[in-house]
Amino acid sequence: MDLFDVRRLLDRWAPLFLLICGVALASLTLAEWGVGDEGVRPAVTGLGKVSVPGASPADVVFLEEHTQRPAVPLLFCGALIVLIAAAMWLHDIVFWTGLIVLGIIFAIASVRTVQVIADPAPRMFDSLVTTELESDMPAMSAGWGAYAALAVCVVALVVLLTLMTLRILDRRRPDTPVPEG
């Protein structure tokens, strides 16, 4: 198996893999994105669902009303990725344009996820929660959903960059016929 065979394999299956990454990214918005480190230890999903062990339903409703819903941008990114990757896989649309657009979307999703991981508390709750608690923002750690979303983005970017690099290298070799697309 030479470089050309690897590239042809990636040309065929990378869009399907990226489609699966888009579905995973959208699905991970339902996972835990923030976990309280002290006090009542609230757990917040990427779409703002809050669970607090032992808290009254009114307290949970208050917290849910004031979450920032940190993964909503990733839900939109995941949906766009699924649409573009499906079009690339099923209809073989302009491959370079699709690769570049998918790369940009995965990069945006990565940046958003890193922001949440770096400082989760202000990305989980708005300032009204701190006013109501009459204290600083509760100490929080990023949940497993944020780390998993970042891993999906990084793996997808590696696949995209590998495919782009192999396509560029194939075009530079004079003895290799340049495939259409």
HUNOR-V336036 format. One record per helix or strand of 3 or more residues. SS is the DSSP state (helix for helix, strand for strand). FROM is the first residue (numbers start at 1). LEN is the number of residues. Records with the same first field share a line. If there is no record, write none. Layout:
SS->FROM-LEN  FROM-LEN
This chain:
helix->3-28  57-9  72-20  95-24  120-5  127-7  144-29
strand->32-5  43-3  140-3
